[in-house]
């Protein structure tokens, strides 16, 4: 494995971030192990996972007013460092107002929200959802503030703190489950989530002020806020067609299956998310920060070199690690679940994970090809492409579910996402990176043809 990593030529700094990500995940995995041991698969876990999905969708919606922060922060910083600090403060404060408004909408319209996401769920789980959702949704208030601060830290190349802070969440979860899990059940995790969210927000503010040297200034507006919000809204509308509207399709499909099957999908998806955070996350974050800084300076050639470097690294490492984790799922779950999951349950989780691997590989490749377009502030393309994606995903899910049941979800996700990455890549390569695909394909064909003639026909 070490030889393979060396052959990929990974930078030492990336290895450091991979290590920090691994440390974060180990602590997070400890939290998940305890969660599984205490709660297993039940109506409460189904409701908890569904609530997390619903709140995640609202978080994506709230990003309407924050999505393009890094691009505009870097543009402002190139002009004036002090103005960049004021711009950050204005966006940070504006994010608080957006968070309060988003939570109010979610809380006041809880019946409509649940009707949209889980229209066919049984009454017992619906009652639990109504109890859990108002509590879990509290994190909407500060979610945008955390996002904006995180983007600032990346823009300033402070990546390590982004892996250290999330361990607070996991540690609080572990303590809460051990101390209160027997009495409060899954609610103990929810209360810990609220407490740790507020603590980590304070840590971020202090770190940004004293280490990054970007002080918060009470500022309600900045001259770049208008174009920033406009571009963010357009970009997020396109992304939300993909991310926000995808979730109701997924949750409505899952709500039609029996007790526990929802958890099969989310346990497999959670394992894949952990793998992504350790393996591909650090590469993508460093790559995005570099592209976001290079594009305003007009260094297109350097961006092309980054693509050639990071694309094969990310996909190759992702594939190897995914296969290893897939093979370790049965003994791993048997070890950590302590009998809470039956052998049949474990097989379902492993098979679901296997079907998610192709989608995982696409997620490792897609940002490498598409982020130059984001840096160029090309936002309208997402609306068109993701609208088609949504139709493809819904249609494929409804068709394939007749044959494969719950396993149709990862297959439909992969096929729809494959369309996305091909479309985005063709546009970005041609219009941003100025790569002529017709000439590229022609040159590669001539090369292959020449080799065939020389090695086969002439011999």
LINCOR-V260515 format. One record per pair of residues at least 24 apart in sequence whose C-alpha atoms are under 10 Angstrom apart, sorted by sequence separation. I is the first residue (numbers start at 1). J is the second residue. If there is no record, write none. Layout:
# LINCOR-V260515
i=I j=J
i=I j=J
This chain:
# LINCOR-V260515
i=110 j=134
i=168 j=192
i=169 j=193
i=172 j=196
i=326 j=350
i=329 j=353
i=389 j=413
i=392 j=416
i=393 j=417
i=66 j=91
i=168 j=193
i=169 j=194
i=171 j=196
i=172 j=197
i=325 j=350
i=326 j=351
i=391 j=416
i=392 j=417
i=65 j=91
i=66 j=92
i=107 j=133
i=108 j=134
i=169 j=195
i=170 j=196
i=284 j=310
i=326 j=352
i=389 j=415
i=390 j=416
i=106 j=133
i=107 j=134
i=168 j=195
i=169 j=196
i=283 j=310
i=284 j=311
i=326 j=353
i=327 j=354
i=389 j=416
i=390 j=417
i=392 j=419
i=66 j=94
i=106 j=134
i=107 j=135
i=168 j=196
i=169 j=197
i=283 j=311
i=325 j=353
i=326 j=354
i=388 j=416
i=389 j=417
i=65 j=94
i=66 j=95
i=167 j=196
i=168 j=197
i=325 j=354
i=389 j=418
i=65 j=95
i=104 j=134
i=107 j=137
i=166 j=196
i=169 j=199
i=283 j=313
i=284 j=314
i=323 j=353
i=386 j=416
i=389 j=419
i=103 j=134
i=106 j=137
i=107 j=138
i=165 j=196
i=166 j=197
i=168 j=199
i=169 j=200
i=283 j=314
i=322 j=353
i=323 j=354
i=326 j=357
i=386 j=417
i=388 j=419
i=389 j=420
i=63 j=95
i=66 j=98
i=106 j=138
i=168 j=200
i=282 j=314
i=322 j=354
i=388 j=420
i=62 j=95
i=65 j=98
i=104 j=137
i=167 j=200
i=280 j=313
i=281 j=314
i=386 j=419
i=64 j=98
i=103 j=137
i=104 j=138
i=106 j=140
i=165 j=199
i=166 j=200
i=280 j=314
i=322 j=356
i=323 j=357
i=385 j=419
i=386 j=420
i=63 j=98
i=102 j=137
i=103 j=138
i=165 j=200
i=279 j=314
i=280 j=315
i=322 j=357
i=385 j=420
i=62 j=98
i=63 j=99
i=102 j=138
i=103 j=139
i=104 j=140
i=165 j=201
i=279 j=315
i=322 j=358
i=385 j=421
i=62 j=99
i=103 j=140
i=104 j=141
i=280 j=317
i=100 j=138
i=102 j=140
i=103 j=141
i=165 j=203
i=279 j=317
i=280 j=318
i=319 j=357
i=322 j=360
i=382 j=420
i=385 j=423
i=62 j=101
i=99 j=138
i=100 j=139
i=101 j=140
i=102 j=141
i=103 j=142
i=165 j=204
i=279 j=318
i=318 j=357
i=319 j=358
i=322 j=361
i=385 j=424
i=59 j=99
i=62 j=102
i=99 j=139
i=100 j=140
i=101 j=141
i=278 j=318
i=279 j=319
i=58 j=99
i=61 j=102
i=62 j=103
i=99 j=140
i=100 j=141
i=319 j=360
i=98 j=140
i=99 j=141
i=100 j=142
i=161 j=203
i=162 j=204
i=276 j=318
i=279 j=321
i=318 j=360
i=319 j=361
i=381 j=423
i=382 j=424
i=59 j=102
i=98 j=141
i=99 j=142
i=161 j=204
i=275 j=318
i=278 j=321
i=279 j=322
i=318 j=361
i=381 j=424
i=58 j=102
i=59 j=103
i=96 j=140
i=97 j=141
i=98 j=142
i=99 j=143
i=317 j=361
i=318 j=362
i=58 j=103
i=96 j=141
i=97 j=142
i=98 j=143
i=99 j=144
i=276 j=321
i=315 j=360
i=316 j=361
i=318 j=363
i=319 j=364
i=95 j=141
i=96 j=142
i=98 j=144
i=99 j=145
i=161 j=207
i=275 j=321
i=276 j=322
i=315 j=361
i=318 j=364
i=381 j=427
i=58 j=105
i=95 j=142
i=96 j=143
i=97 j=144
i=98 j=145
i=275 j=322
i=314 j=361
i=315 j=362
i=317 j=364
i=318 j=365
i=381 j=428
i=55 j=103
i=58 j=106
i=95 j=143
i=96 j=144
i=97 j=145
i=315 j=363
i=316 j=364
i=95 j=144
i=96 j=145
i=314 j=363
i=315 j=364
i=316 j=365
i=92 j=142
i=94 j=144
i=95 j=145
i=96 j=146
i=158 j=208
i=272 j=322
i=275 j=325
i=314 j=364
i=315 j=365
i=378 j=428
i=55 j=106
i=93 j=144
i=94 j=145
i=95 j=146
i=136 j=187
i=146 j=197
i=153 j=204
i=271 j=322
i=313 j=364
i=314 j=365
i=315 j=366
i=356 j=407
i=359 j=410
i=363 j=414
i=366 j=417
i=370 j=421
i=373 j=424
i=54 j=106
i=92 j=144
i=93 j=145
i=95 j=147
i=135 j=187
i=138 j=190
i=149 j=201
i=312 j=364
i=313 j=365
i=355 j=407
i=358 j=410
i=359 j=411
i=362 j=414
i=366 j=418
i=369 j=421
i=370 j=422
i=373 j=425
i=376 j=428
i=91 j=144
i=92 j=145
i=95 j=148
i=136 j=189
i=137 j=190
i=158 j=211
i=272 j=325
i=311 j=364
i=312 j=365
i=355 j=408
i=356 j=409
i=357 j=410
i=358 j=411
i=359 j=412
i=361 j=414
i=369 j=422
i=370 j=423
i=371 j=424
i=372 j=425
i=378 j=431
i=91 j=145
i=92 j=146
i=132 j=186
i=136 j=190
i=139 j=193
i=143 j=197
i=146 j=200
i=150 j=204
i=153 j=207
i=158 j=212
i=271 j=325
i=272 j=326
i=310 j=364
i=311 j=365
i=314 j=368
i=352 j=406
i=355 j=409
i=356 j=410
i=359 j=413
i=360 j=414
i=363 j=417
i=366 j=420
i=367 j=421
i=370 j=424
i=371 j=425
i=373 j=427
i=374 j=428
i=378 j=432
i=92 j=147
i=132 j=187
i=135 j=190
i=136 j=191
i=138 j=193
i=139 j=194
i=142 j=197
i=146 j=201
i=149 j=204
i=153 j=208
i=157 j=212
i=271 j=326
i=310 j=365
i=311 j=366
i=352 j=407
i=355 j=410
i=356 j=411
i=358 j=413
i=359 j=414
i=362 j=417
i=363 j=418
i=366 j=421
i=369 j=424
i=370 j=425
i=373 j=428
i=376 j=431
i=92 j=148
i=131 j=187
i=135 j=191
i=138 j=194
i=139 j=195
i=142 j=198
i=145 j=201
i=146 j=202
i=149 j=205
i=152 j=208
i=156 j=212
i=311 j=367
i=312 j=368
i=351 j=407
i=352 j=408
i=354 j=410
i=355 j=411
i=358 j=414
i=359 j=415
i=362 j=418
i=365 j=421
i=366 j=422
i=369 j=425
i=370 j=426
i=372 j=428
i=373 j=429
i=376 j=432
i=91 j=148
i=92 j=149
i=133 j=190
i=136 j=193
i=137 j=194
i=311 j=368
i=352 j=409
i=353 j=410
i=356 j=413
i=357 j=414
i=358 j=415
i=359 j=416
i=368 j=425
i=369 j=426
i=370 j=427
i=371 j=428
i=372 j=429
i=375 j=432
i=91 j=149
i=132 j=190
i=135 j=193
i=136 j=194
i=139 j=197
i=143 j=201
i=146 j=204
i=150 j=208
i=156 j=214
i=268 j=326
i=271 j=329
i=307 j=365
i=310 j=368
i=311 j=369
i=352 j=410
i=355 j=413
i=356 j=414
i=359 j=417
i=362 j=420
i=363 j=421
i=366 j=424
i=367 j=425
i=370 j=428
i=373 j=431
i=374 j=432
i=54 j=113
i=89 j=148
i=135 j=194
i=138 j=197
i=139 j=198
i=142 j=201
i=145 j=204
i=146 j=205
i=149 j=208
i=153 j=212
i=309 j=368
i=310 j=369
i=348 j=407
i=352 j=411
i=355 j=414
i=359 j=418
i=362 j=421
i=366 j=425
i=369 j=428
i=370 j=429
i=373 j=432
i=54 j=114
i=88 j=148
i=89 j=149
i=145 j=205
i=152 j=212
i=307 j=367
i=308 j=368
i=358 j=418
i=369 j=429
i=372 j=432
i=373 j=433
i=88 j=149
i=153 j=214
i=268 j=329
i=307 j=368
i=308 j=369
i=372 j=433
i=54 j=116
i=152 j=214
i=306 j=368
i=307 j=369
i=370 j=432
i=51 j=114
i=54 j=117
i=50 j=114
i=53 j=117
i=54 j=118
i=88 j=152
i=303 j=368
i=304 j=369
i=307 j=372
i=51 j=117
i=50 j=117
i=85 j=152
i=50 j=118
i=304 j=372
i=303 j=372
i=300 j=372
i=47 j=124
i=48 j=125
i=51 j=128
i=67 j=144
i=291 j=368
i=295 j=372
i=47 j=125
i=51 j=129
i=55 j=133
i=59 j=137
i=62 j=140
i=66 j=144
i=69 j=147
i=70 j=148
i=73 j=151
i=74 j=152
i=268 j=346
i=271 j=349
i=294 j=372
i=295 j=373
i=46 j=125
i=47 j=126
i=50 j=129
i=51 j=130
i=54 j=133
i=55 j=134
i=58 j=137
i=62 j=141
i=65 j=144
i=66 j=145
i=69 j=148
i=70 j=149
i=73 j=152
i=267 j=346
i=288 j=367
i=292 j=371
i=295 j=374
i=296 j=375
i=44 j=124
i=45 j=125
i=47 j=127
i=48 j=128
i=49 j=129
i=52 j=132
i=59 j=139
i=63 j=143
i=64 j=144
i=67 j=147
i=68 j=148
i=69 j=149
i=70 j=150
i=71 j=151
i=268 j=348
i=269 j=349
i=280 j=360
i=284 j=364
i=287 j=367
i=288 j=368
i=291 j=371
i=292 j=372
i=295 j=375
i=296 j=376
i=43 j=124
i=44 j=125
i=47 j=128
i=48 j=129
i=51 j=132
i=52 j=133
i=55 j=136
i=56 j=137
i=59 j=140
i=62 j=143
i=63 j=144
i=66 j=147
i=67 j=148
i=70 j=151
i=74 j=155
i=260 j=341
i=264 j=345
i=268 j=349
i=272 j=353
i=280 j=361
i=283 j=364
i=284 j=365
i=287 j=368
i=291 j=372
i=294 j=375
i=295 j=376
i=43 j=125
i=46 j=128
i=47 j=129
i=50 j=132
i=51 j=133
i=54 j=136
i=55 j=137
i=58 j=140
i=59 j=141
i=62 j=144
i=66 j=148
i=69 j=151
i=70 j=152
i=73 j=155
i=74 j=156
i=263 j=345
i=264 j=346
i=267 j=349
i=268 j=350
i=271 j=353
i=272 j=354
i=284 j=366
i=285 j=367
i=289 j=371
i=291 j=373
i=292 j=374
i=293 j=375
i=42 j=125
i=43 j=126
i=45 j=128
i=46 j=129
i=47 j=130
i=50 j=133
i=51 j=134
i=54 j=137
i=55 j=138
i=56 j=139
i=59 j=142
i=60 j=143
i=68 j=151
i=69 j=152
i=70 j=153
i=264 j=347
i=265 j=348
i=266 j=349
i=267 j=350
i=268 j=351
i=269 j=352
i=270 j=353
i=280 j=363
i=281 j=364
i=284 j=367
i=288 j=371
i=291 j=374
i=292 j=375
i=44 j=128
i=47 j=131
i=48 j=132
i=51 j=135
i=52 j=136
i=55 j=139
i=56 j=140
i=59 j=143
i=60 j=144
i=63 j=147
i=67 j=151
i=70 j=154
i=71 j=155
i=261 j=345
i=264 j=348
i=265 j=349
i=268 j=352
i=269 j=353
i=272 j=356
i=276 j=360
i=280 j=364
i=284 j=368
i=287 j=371
i=288 j=372
i=291 j=375
i=292 j=376
i=43 j=128
i=44 j=129
i=47 j=132
i=48 j=133
i=51 j=136
i=52 j=137
i=55 j=140
i=58 j=143
i=59 j=144
i=63 j=148
i=66 j=151
i=70 j=155
i=260 j=345
i=264 j=349
i=265 j=350
i=267 j=352
i=268 j=353
i=272 j=357
i=275 j=360
i=276 j=361
i=279 j=364
i=280 j=365
i=283 j=368
i=291 j=376
i=43 j=129
i=47 j=133
i=51 j=137
i=69 j=155
i=70 j=156
i=263 j=349
i=264 j=350
i=265 j=351
i=266 j=352
i=267 j=353
i=268 j=354
i=288 j=374
i=289 j=375
i=56 j=143
i=261 j=348
i=264 j=351
i=265 j=352
i=266 j=353
i=268 j=355
i=269 j=356
i=272 j=359
i=273 j=360
i=276 j=363
i=284 j=371
i=288 j=375
i=44 j=132
i=48 j=136
i=59 j=147
i=261 j=349
i=264 j=352
i=265 j=353
i=268 j=356
i=272 j=360
i=276 j=364
i=264 j=353
i=265 j=356
i=269 j=360
i=163 j=277
i=163 j=278
i=163 j=282
i=160 j=282
i=93 j=216
i=159 j=282
i=92 j=216
i=93 j=217
i=89 j=214
i=92 j=217
i=93 j=218
i=94 j=219
i=304 j=429
i=88 j=214
i=89 j=215
i=90 j=216
i=92 j=218
i=93 j=219
i=94 j=220
i=159 j=285
i=88 j=215
i=89 j=216
i=90 j=217
i=92 j=219
i=93 j=220
i=94 j=221
i=159 j=286
i=85 j=213
i=86 j=214
i=88 j=216
i=89 j=217
i=90 j=218
i=91 j=219
i=92 j=220
i=93 j=221
i=117 j=245
i=157 j=285
i=158 j=286
i=85 j=214
i=86 j=215
i=87 j=216
i=88 j=217
i=89 j=218
i=90 j=219
i=91 j=220
i=119 j=248
i=157 j=286
i=304 j=433
i=84 j=214
i=85 j=215
i=86 j=216
i=87 j=217
i=89 j=219
i=90 j=220
i=91 j=221
i=117 j=247
i=118 j=248
i=121 j=251
i=125 j=255
i=155 j=285
i=159 j=289
i=303 j=433
i=85 j=216
i=86 j=217
i=88 j=219
i=89 j=220
i=90 j=221
i=91 j=222
i=94 j=225
i=117 j=248
i=118 j=249
i=120 j=251
i=121 j=252
i=154 j=285
i=155 j=286
i=304 j=435
i=82 j=214
i=85 j=217
i=86 j=218
i=87 j=219
i=89 j=221
i=90 j=222
i=116 j=248
i=117 j=249
i=118 j=250
i=119 j=251
i=120 j=252
i=154 j=286
i=157 j=289
i=300 j=432
i=301 j=433
i=81 j=214
i=82 j=215
i=86 j=219
i=87 j=220
i=88 j=221
i=89 j=222
i=91 j=224
i=115 j=248
i=116 j=249
i=117 j=250
i=118 j=251
i=119 j=252
i=120 j=253
i=121 j=254
i=122 j=255
i=155 j=288
i=156 j=289
i=157 j=290
i=300 j=433
i=86 j=220
i=87 j=221
i=88 j=222
i=90 j=224
i=91 j=225
i=114 j=248
i=117 j=251
i=118 j=252
i=119 j=253
i=120 j=254
i=121 j=255
i=122 j=256
i=125 j=259
i=151 j=285
i=154 j=288
i=155 j=289
i=300 j=434
i=86 j=221
i=87 j=222
i=90 j=225
i=113 j=248
i=116 j=251
i=117 j=252
i=118 j=253
i=120 j=255
i=121 j=256
i=154 j=289
i=155 j=290
i=31 j=167
i=86 j=222
i=87 j=223
i=116 j=252
i=117 j=253
i=118 j=254
i=119 j=255
i=120 j=256
i=121 j=257
i=122 j=258
i=153 j=289
i=154 j=290
i=87 j=224
i=88 j=225
i=91 j=228
i=115 j=252
i=118 j=255
i=119 j=256
i=120 j=257
i=121 j=258
i=122 j=259
i=155 j=292
i=156 j=293
i=295 j=432
i=24 j=162
i=25 j=163
i=28 j=166
i=31 j=169
i=32 j=170
i=35 j=173
i=39 j=177
i=48 j=186
i=84 j=222
i=87 j=225
i=91 j=229
i=117 j=255
i=118 j=256
i=151 j=289
i=154 j=292
i=155 j=293
i=20 j=159
i=21 j=160
i=24 j=163
i=27 j=166
i=28 j=167
i=31 j=170
i=34 j=173
i=35 j=174
i=38 j=177
i=47 j=186
i=48 j=187
i=83 j=222
i=235 j=374
i=20 j=160
i=23 j=163
i=24 j=164
i=27 j=167
i=28 j=168
i=30 j=170
i=31 j=171
i=34 j=174
i=38 j=178
i=45 j=185
i=83 j=223
i=84 j=224
i=239 j=379
i=242 j=382
i=246 j=386
i=20 j=161
i=21 j=162
i=22 j=163
i=23 j=164
i=24 j=165
i=25 j=166
i=26 j=167
i=27 j=168
i=28 j=169
i=29 j=170
i=30 j=171
i=31 j=172
i=32 j=173
i=33 j=174
i=44 j=185
i=45 j=186
i=48 j=189
i=83 j=224
i=238 j=379
i=241 j=382
i=242 j=383
i=245 j=386
i=249 j=390
i=253 j=394
i=265 j=406
i=269 j=410
i=17 j=159
i=18 j=160
i=20 j=162
i=21 j=163
i=24 j=166
i=25 j=167
i=27 j=169
i=28 j=170
i=31 j=173
i=32 j=174
i=35 j=177
i=39 j=181
i=44 j=186
i=48 j=190
i=235 j=377
i=237 j=379
i=238 j=380
i=239 j=381
i=240 j=382
i=241 j=383
i=245 j=387
i=264 j=406
i=265 j=407
i=17 j=160
i=20 j=163
i=21 j=164
i=24 j=167
i=27 j=170
i=28 j=171
i=30 j=173
i=31 j=174
i=34 j=177
i=35 j=178
i=38 j=181
i=39 j=182
i=44 j=187
i=235 j=378
i=236 j=379
i=237 j=380
i=238 j=381
i=239 j=382
i=240 j=383
i=241 j=384
i=242 j=385
i=243 j=386
i=246 j=389
i=250 j=393
i=16 j=160
i=17 j=161
i=19 j=163
i=20 j=164
i=23 j=167
i=24 j=168
i=26 j=170
i=27 j=171
i=30 j=174
i=31 j=175
i=34 j=178
i=38 j=182
i=234 j=378
i=235 j=379
i=236 j=380
i=238 j=382
i=239 j=383
i=241 j=385
i=242 j=386
i=246 j=390
i=249 j=393
i=250 j=394
i=253 j=397
i=262 j=406
i=265 j=409
i=14 j=159
i=17 j=162
i=18 j=163
i=21 j=166
i=25 j=170
i=28 j=173
i=232 j=377
i=234 j=379
i=235 j=380
i=237 j=382
i=238 j=383
i=241 j=386
i=242 j=387
i=245 j=390
i=246 j=391
i=249 j=394
i=253 j=398
i=261 j=406
i=265 j=410
i=17 j=163
i=21 j=167
i=24 j=170
i=28 j=174
i=31 j=177
i=35 j=181
i=39 j=185
i=231 j=377
i=233 j=379
i=234 j=380
i=235 j=381
i=236 j=382
i=237 j=383
i=238 j=384
i=239 j=385
i=240 j=386
i=241 j=387
i=242 j=388
i=27 j=174
i=34 j=181
i=38 j=185
i=39 j=186
i=231 j=378
i=232 j=379
i=234 j=381
i=235 j=382
i=236 j=383
i=238 j=385
i=239 j=386
i=240 j=387
i=241 j=388
i=242 j=389
i=243 j=390
i=246 j=393
i=250 j=397
i=38 j=186
i=76 j=224
i=231 j=379
i=234 j=382
i=235 j=383
i=238 j=386
i=239 j=387
i=241 j=389
i=242 j=390
i=246 j=394
i=249 j=397
i=253 j=401
i=257 j=405
i=75 j=224
i=231 j=380
i=234 j=383
i=237 j=386
i=238 j=387
i=241 j=390
i=245 j=394
i=249 j=398
i=257 j=406
i=35 j=185
i=256 j=406
i=35 j=186
i=73 j=224
i=242 j=393
i=254 j=405
i=72 j=224
i=253 j=405
i=254 j=406
i=72 j=225
i=253 j=406
i=35 j=189
i=72 j=227
i=73 j=228
i=253 j=408
i=254 j=409
i=69 j=225
i=72 j=228
i=250 j=406
i=253 j=409
i=71 j=228
i=31 j=189
i=70 j=228
i=68 j=227
i=69 j=228
i=72 j=231
i=250 j=409
i=65 j=225
i=68 j=228
i=69 j=229
i=249 j=409
i=250 j=410
i=67 j=228
i=68 j=229
i=66 j=228
i=67 j=229
i=68 j=230
i=69 j=231
i=65 j=228
i=66 j=229
i=68 j=231
i=69 j=232
i=250 j=413
i=65 j=229
i=67 j=231
i=68 j=232
i=64 j=229
i=65 j=230
i=66 j=231
i=67 j=232
i=68 j=233
i=63 j=229
i=64 j=230
i=65 j=231
i=66 j=232
i=67 j=233
i=68 j=234
i=64 j=231
i=65 j=232
i=66 j=233
i=67 j=234
i=68 j=235
i=246 j=413
i=64 j=232
i=65 j=233
i=67 j=235
i=68 j=236
i=63 j=232
i=64 j=233
i=65 j=234
i=66 j=235
i=67 j=236
i=63 j=233
i=64 j=234
i=65 j=235
i=66 j=236
i=62 j=233
i=64 j=235
i=65 j=236
i=61 j=233
i=63 j=235
i=64 j=236
i=67 j=239
i=63 j=236
i=64 j=237
i=62 j=236
i=63 j=237
i=64 j=238
i=242 j=416
i=61 j=236
i=64 j=239
i=242 j=417
i=60 j=236
i=61 j=237
i=63 j=239
i=64 j=240
i=60 j=237
i=63 j=240
i=61 j=239
i=62 j=240
i=242 j=420
i=60 j=239
i=61 j=240
i=60 j=240
i=61 j=241
i=58 j=240
i=61 j=243
i=57 j=240
i=60 j=243
i=61 j=244
i=60 j=244
i=59 j=244
i=57 j=243
i=58 j=244
i=56 j=243
i=57 j=244
i=56 j=244
i=57 j=245
i=57 j=246
i=54 j=244
i=57 j=247
i=53 j=244
i=56 j=247
i=57 j=248
i=54 j=247
i=53 j=247
i=54 j=248
i=53 j=248
i=50 j=247
i=53 j=250
i=54 j=251
i=53 j=251
i=50 j=251
i=49 j=251
i=50 j=254
i=50 j=255
i=46 j=255
i=50 j=262
i=46 j=259
i=49 j=262
i=50 j=263
i=53 j=266
i=46 j=260
i=49 j=263
i=45 j=260
i=46 j=261
i=47 j=262
i=48 j=263
i=74 j=289
i=78 j=293
i=43 j=259
i=46 j=262
i=47 j=263
i=50 j=266
i=42 j=259
i=43 j=260
i=45 j=262
i=46 j=263
i=49 j=266
i=75 j=292
i=41 j=259
i=42 j=260
i=45 j=263
i=46 j=264
i=49 j=267
i=70 j=288
i=71 j=289
i=74 j=292
i=75 j=293
i=78 j=296
i=41 j=260
i=42 j=261
i=43 j=262
i=70 j=289
i=73 j=292
i=74 j=293
i=78 j=297
i=40 j=260
i=41 j=261
i=42 j=262
i=43 j=263
i=46 j=266
i=71 j=291
i=72 j=292
i=74 j=294
i=75 j=295
i=41 j=262
i=42 j=263
i=71 j=292
i=75 j=296
i=41 j=263
i=70 j=292
i=71 j=293
i=74 j=296
i=75 j=297
i=40 j=263
i=41 j=264
i=70 j=293
i=71 j=295
i=72 j=296
i=71 j=296
i=41 j=267
i=36 j=267
i=32 j=267
i=32 j=270
i=32 j=271
i=29 j=270
i=29 j=271
i=29 j=274
i=28 j=274
i=25 j=273
i=26 j=274
i=25 j=274
i=24 j=274
i=25 j=275
i=22 j=274
i=25 j=277
i=26 j=278
i=21 j=274
i=22 j=275
i=24 j=277
i=25 j=278
i=21 j=275
i=24 j=278
i=21 j=276
i=22 j=277
i=23 j=278
i=21 j=277
i=22 j=278
i=21 j=278
i=22 j=279
i=20 j=278
i=21 j=279
i=18 j=277
i=19 j=278
i=21 j=280
i=18 j=278
i=19 j=279
i=21 j=281
i=17 j=278
i=18 j=279
i=21 j=282
i=17 j=279
i=18 j=280
i=20 j=282
i=18 j=281
i=19 j=282
i=15 j=279
i=17 j=281
i=18 j=282
i=17 j=282
i=18 j=283
i=16 j=282
i=17 j=283
i=15 j=282
i=14 j=282
i=15 j=283
i=17 j=285
i=13 j=282
i=14 j=283
i=17 j=286
i=13 j=283
i=14 j=285
i=11 j=283
i=14 j=286
i=10 j=283
i=13 j=286
i=36 j=333
i=40 j=337
i=39 j=337
i=40 j=338
i=10 j=309
i=33 j=332
i=37 j=336
i=38 j=337
i=40 j=339
i=41 j=340
i=9 j=309
i=10 j=310
i=33 j=333
i=36 j=336
i=37 j=337
i=38 j=338
i=40 j=340
i=41 j=341
i=8 j=309
i=9 j=310
i=35 j=336
i=36 j=337
i=37 j=338
i=39 j=340
i=40 j=341
i=8 j=310
i=33 j=335
i=34 j=336
i=35 j=337
i=36 j=338
i=37 j=339
i=38 j=340
i=10 j=313
i=33 j=336
i=34 j=337
i=36 j=339
i=37 j=340
i=71 j=374
i=72 j=375
i=8 j=312
i=9 j=313
i=10 j=314
i=32 j=336
i=33 j=337
i=34 j=338
i=36 j=340
i=37 j=341
i=41 j=345
i=71 j=375
i=8 j=313
i=32 j=337
i=33 j=338
i=36 j=341
i=70 j=375
i=71 j=376
i=72 j=377
i=7 j=313
i=8 j=314
i=30 j=336
i=68 j=374
i=71 j=377
i=29 j=336
i=68 j=375
i=5 j=313
i=8 j=316
i=8 j=317
i=68 j=377
i=5 j=316
i=68 j=379
i=4 j=316
i=5 j=317
i=4 j=317
i=1 j=317
i=4 j=320
i=1 j=320
i=1 j=321
